[in-house]
Amino acid sequence: MTHNLQINIADSLYEKFIAYIQSLPQDTISVQRVNTTNKLPQNIIISSKDEVRERVHMAEERINRGEYLTQEQYDSEMDDFFRNEFGIK
């Protein structure tokens, strides 16, 4: 008999948890790292107000240095992304 679990783990505990799971006998456990809540890359997910503040601050600094995309550049990159990832033209 096997059991399937879906758990949510705080970032502060994640590495320790994974290390513990990996220390168990490999023939007794299988781990699939699937984020079923949302399937976004981890660098997109924001987990705290402090992280939001930091990302906004970093974005403002990039804008002040002239490091940003024009609307036309953004549209072009998004068109390329959807064409390459999803075949949408």
Residue, then its C-alpha position, 0 to 999 in steps of 0.5 A: m500500500t502507498h500513500n500520496l501526500q500534498i503538503n505546503i511547506a514554508d520556504s524557511l523549512y523547505e531545504k531541511f524537509i527535502a534533505y530529510i526526505q532524501s535521507l530515507p531509503q529510496d525504495t520506500i519513497s518517491v518525491q515529485r516536486v509539483n506545485t499544484t497551487n500554481k504552476l509558475p516558476q519560483n522566481i515569479i512567486i512572491s511570498s511576503k510584503d517585504e519581498v514585494r517592497e524589495r522587488v519594487h525598489m529594485a525595479e525602480e532602480r533599474i528604471n532610473r538607470g534606463e534599464y527597461l523595455t519600451q512597450e514595443q519591446y515588451d510586446s515583441e518579447m511577449d509575442d515571441f514567448f507565446r509563439n515559442e511556448f504555445g505555438i500561438k501566432 
